[in-house]
Amino acid sequence: MAMDAHVIEEMIKESLPDARVIIEDLRGDGDHYAALVVSEAFRGKSRVQQHQMVYAALRGKMGGELHALALQTALPEDAPQY
């Protein structure tokens, strides 16, 4: 049961409205993604807390519909430019 990249992006943006989200399907199978999430909401949070915020936005889909997510989080001033 695969999950579409735009659904992942929408779920993250629902919880982090200011987020810039870039999703890459690593294998083309809809199960293995890499995501860069950039948000001001991460300010003052540890990397673990930032990742927990993103996983919470996915509302339990990790490990089920979404098999693998290589996650990178950043503040706007620290984000790589794409």
N, C-alpha and C positions, 0 to 999 in steps of 0.2 A: 504494500500500500504506500505509494509514493506521495510526496507533498510538493506542490508547485512552488517555485521560488517567489512568485508574487504574493502568495498566501503568507509565506514566512515574513516577507517585508511588511505586509499589511499588519500582521499581528504585532510585530515589533513597534511599528509606528503608532499603533493604538495605545501602547503603554508608554512610549517615548516619542511624543508628537514632533519634537524638534529633530529627531534622529535623521541622519543621512545613513542609508543602508545600501550596501553593495553586496550582492549575493552572486556566487559563482557555483554552478553545478559541476562538481569536480569530475564526475564519471559519466554524466549524461543520463543517469538512471533515476534522478529525482529522490535519491536516498542519501547522497553524500555531498554536502555543501560546505563552502567556505563563506564566511560572512564578516564584513567589516561594518561595525556599528559605531557611528560618531555622534556623541550627544553631550550637551552641556550638563545634563542630569548626572553624568558620571563624576562631576567635579567633587573632590573631597572623598571619593570612594576608592577603596582598594580595587585592584584588578579582579579579585575574587568577587567582591560585591558588585562590580560592574557586570561580570558574567552572570551572576545570580539574577540581576535585573533583567537581562535579556532572556535567560531561561524561564523566568517567571512569565515574561510576555508570551512565551510559546505555549503556556498553559498545558503542560504535561505531554506535549507532542513528542518531545525528545525520547528516543528509545522505542517509540512506536511508529507513527507515521513518518517521523523524521529520524532516520537511523543514525546519522553522523553529521555534526556541525563543527567545523574548525572555526572557532570564534576569535576575532580580534576586536577589541574595543579601544576607543580613544576619545580624548577631548578634542574639540574643533581645532585648537592651535597645534595639537600633536599629530593630527591625522595625516596620513600620506595623501598626496594630491593625485587624483585620478581624473 
